[in-house]
Amino acid sequence: MSKQGLFISFEGIDGSGKSTQVARLAEHLRAQGHEVVLTREPGGSKGAEEIRALVLQGDPDRWSAETEILLFTAARRDHLERLIRPALSAGKIVICDRFADSTRMYQGLSRGDLRGVVDSLHTLMIGVEPDLTILIDMDPVEGLKRAKGRQGTEERFEDFGTSLQEAMRTGFLALAEEFSGRFRVIDGGQDIDAVAADICAATDAVLAAQT
């Protein structure tokens, strides 16, 4: 592993199994002797977690897309300063459940033609992309069914329905082509063990290329 560590993000529609697979990958990497930091977005630092509560709970129309972009960028900046950069500088592997690609989708494309705004703010305030992005691709209907089955309080985006999830899936696959150098698309329709094996193989290949 390089001195600056490795930054891995997980992306996918709601209910695609990201959280489960993040934990599985962390277990795999720790077994190899790597120091692993697990985090999530929005969130990951105290300030960012406070913003998370603002944007993921309550009425689906509580915030405009433009306001959400500003809130998510603020959360990401705090997360980057307080957790991600220090961990990478210490040579650790950072695994993040969602990063800027989710903002490009949820606020940048799926809720309006605001991708340019998202990218401009990202360049100005963040300036970091993951070394590896794992996209778990799956059927939107099944994903939404899983997401709603969690019965949690953070269902704001799930409440927009299947049409948003379909747009998200299309958008994520387009991002995988746009940023093909860092994206690896994994078939989320497989059983959990098969998905985990594909993710571990993709990550191992990136790590091997660093040495």
C-alpha positions in Angstrom: 0.0 0.0 0.0 1.2 3.5 -0.8 2.3 5.9 1.9 -0.8 7.9 1.2 -3.2 5.0 1.8 -6.1 4.0 -0.4 -9.5 5.7 -0.6 -12.4 3.4 -1.6 -16.0 4.6 -2.0 -19.1 2.5 -2.4 -22.0 3.7 -4.6 -25.4 2.3 -5.7 -29.1 2.9 -5.5 -30.9 2.6 -2.1 -31.1 -1.0 -0.9 -28.2 -2.2 -3.1 -26.4 -3.7 0.0 -23.6 -1.2 0.3 -23.4 -1.3 4.1 -23.2 -5.1 4.2 -20.5 -5.2 1.6 -18.5 -2.3 3.2 -18.3 -4.4 6.3 -17.3 -7.5 4.4 -14.5 -5.7 2.5 -13.2 -4.2 5.7 -13.0 -7.7 7.3 -11.2 -9.0 4.2 -8.6 -6.2 4.2 -8.0 -6.4 7.9 -7.3 -10.1 7.6 -4.5 -9.1 5.2 -3.0 -6.8 7.8 -4.3 -3.4 6.5 -5.5 -0.7 8.8 -9.0 0.2 7.7 -11.2 3.1 8.5 -14.9 2.8 7.9 -17.0 5.9 7.3 -20.1 7.2 5.5 -21.6 10.1 3.7 -23.3 12.3 4.6 -21.5 12.0 7.9 -18.2 10.6 9.2 -17.4 13.6 11.4 -19.3 15.3 14.2 -20.3 18.3 12.1 -21.1 16.2 9.0 -23.3 13.9 11.1 -25.3 16.9 12.3 -25.9 17.9 8.7 -26.9 14.3 7.9 -29.8 14.6 10.2 -30.9 17.8 8.5 -31.0 16.3 5.0 -32.1 12.7 5.5 -35.0 13.2 7.9 -38.3 14.9 7.4 -40.4 15.9 4.4 -38.9 14.8 1.0 -39.5 18.3 -0.3 -38.0 20.0 2.8 -34.9 21.3 0.9 -34.4 22.5 -2.7 -31.8 20.6 -4.7 -29.6 23.7 -4.6 -29.7 23.9 -0.8 -29.0 20.2 -0.6 -25.9 20.6 -2.7 -24.5 23.3 -0.4 -25.3 21.2 2.7 -23.7 18.0 1.3 -20.6 20.0 0.2 -20.3 21.5 3.7 -20.6 18.0 5.3 -18.1 16.5 2.8 -15.5 19.3 3.5 -15.7 18.7 7.2 -15.5 14.9 6.7 -12.5 15.3 4.4 -10.6 17.6 6.8 -11.2 15.8 10.0 -11.2 12.1 9.0 -10.4 11.2 5.4 -7.2 13.1 4.8 -5.6 12.3 8.2 -6.3 8.6 7.7 -4.9 8.5 4.2 -1.8 10.4 5.3 -1.3 7.8 8.0 -1.3 5.1 5.2 -4.7 3.6 6.1 -7.4 2.3 3.8 -10.5 4.5 4.0 -13.8 2.9 2.9 -16.6 5.3 2.6 -20.3 4.4 2.1 -21.1 7.0 -0.6 -19.0 10.0 -1.6 -19.3 12.8 -4.3 -20.8 10.5 -6.9 -24.0 10.3 -4.9 -24.3 14.0 -4.9 -23.7 14.1 -8.6 -26.7 11.7 -8.9 -29.2 12.7 -6.2 -28.8 16.5 -6.5 -26.9 16.9 -9.7 -29.0 14.9 -12.1 -32.0 13.1 -10.6 -33.5 16.2 -9.0 -32.6 18.7 -11.8 -29.9 19.6 -14.2 -27.4 20.7 -11.6 -24.4 18.5 -12.4 -22.4 21.6 -13.3 -23.0 23.2 -10.0 -22.1 20.0 -8.1 -18.8 19.6 -10.0 -17.9 23.3 -9.6 -18.4 23.1 -5.8 -16.5 19.8 -5.7 -13.5 21.3 -7.5 -13.5 24.4 -5.4 -14.1 22.8 -1.9 -13.2 19.1 -2.1 -10.8 18.4 -4.9 -10.5 14.7 -4.1 -11.9 11.6 -5.9 -11.6 8.0 -4.5 -8.9 5.8 -5.8 -11.5 3.0 -6.3 -15.2 3.3 -6.5 -17.3 0.1 -6.2 -20.7 0.4 -7.8 -23.2 -2.3 -6.8 -25.6 -2.4 -9.6 -29.1 -3.9 -9.1 -32.7 -3.7 -10.1 -34.4 -0.5 -8.8 -37.6 -2.2 -7.8 -35.8 -4.8 -5.7 -33.5 -2.1 -4.2 -36.4 0.1 -3.2 -38.2 -2.9 -1.6 -35.1 -3.6 0.5 -34.6 0.0 1.4 -38.2 0.5 2.6 -38.0 -2.8 4.5 -35.4 -1.3 6.8 -38.1 0.9 8.4 -35.6 3.5 9.5 -36.0 7.2 10.0 -33.7 8.2 7.1 -36.0 7.4 4.2 -36.3 10.8 2.7 -34.9 9.8 -0.7 -36.6 6.4 -0.7 -39.9 8.4 -0.4 -39.3 9.8 -3.9 -40.2 6.4 -5.2 -39.1 4.0 -8.0 -38.7 6.6 -10.7 -35.9 8.2 -8.8 -34.2 4.9 -8.2 -34.4 4.1 -11.9 -32.9 7.5 -12.8 -30.2 6.9 -10.2 -29.3 3.5 -11.6 -29.0 4.9 -15.2 -27.0 7.8 -13.8 -24.6 5.7 -11.8 -23.8 3.5 -14.8 -23.1 6.6 -16.9 -20.7 7.8 -14.2 -19.0 4.4 -14.3 -18.3 5.0 -18.0 -17.3 8.6 -17.4 -14.8 7.7 -14.6 -14.0 4.2 -15.9 -10.5 4.4 -14.5 -11.7 4.2 -10.9 -15.1 2.5 -11.1 -15.7 -1.2 -10.9 -19.3 -2.3 -11.5 -20.4 -5.3 -9.4 -23.6 -7.3 -10.1 -25.7 -6.8 -7.0 -28.3 -9.4 -8.1 -26.0 -12.2 -7.0 -26.0 -13.7 -3.6 -24.2 -11.8 -0.8 -21.1 -14.1 -0.8 -20.7 -13.8 -4.6 -21.0 -10.0 -4.5 -18.4 -9.9 -1.7 -16.0 -12.1 -3.6 -16.2 -9.8 -6.7 -15.6 -6.7 -4.6 -12.6 -8.3 -2.8 -11.1 -9.4 -6.1 -11.5 -5.9 -7.6 -9.9 -4.3 -4.5 -7.0 -6.8 -4.3 -6.2 -6.0 -8.0 -6.0 -2.3 -7.2 -3.8 -2.9 -4.2 -1.5 -5.2 -6.2 -1.1 -2.5 -8.8 0.2 -0.1 -6.1 3.1 -2.3 -5.1 
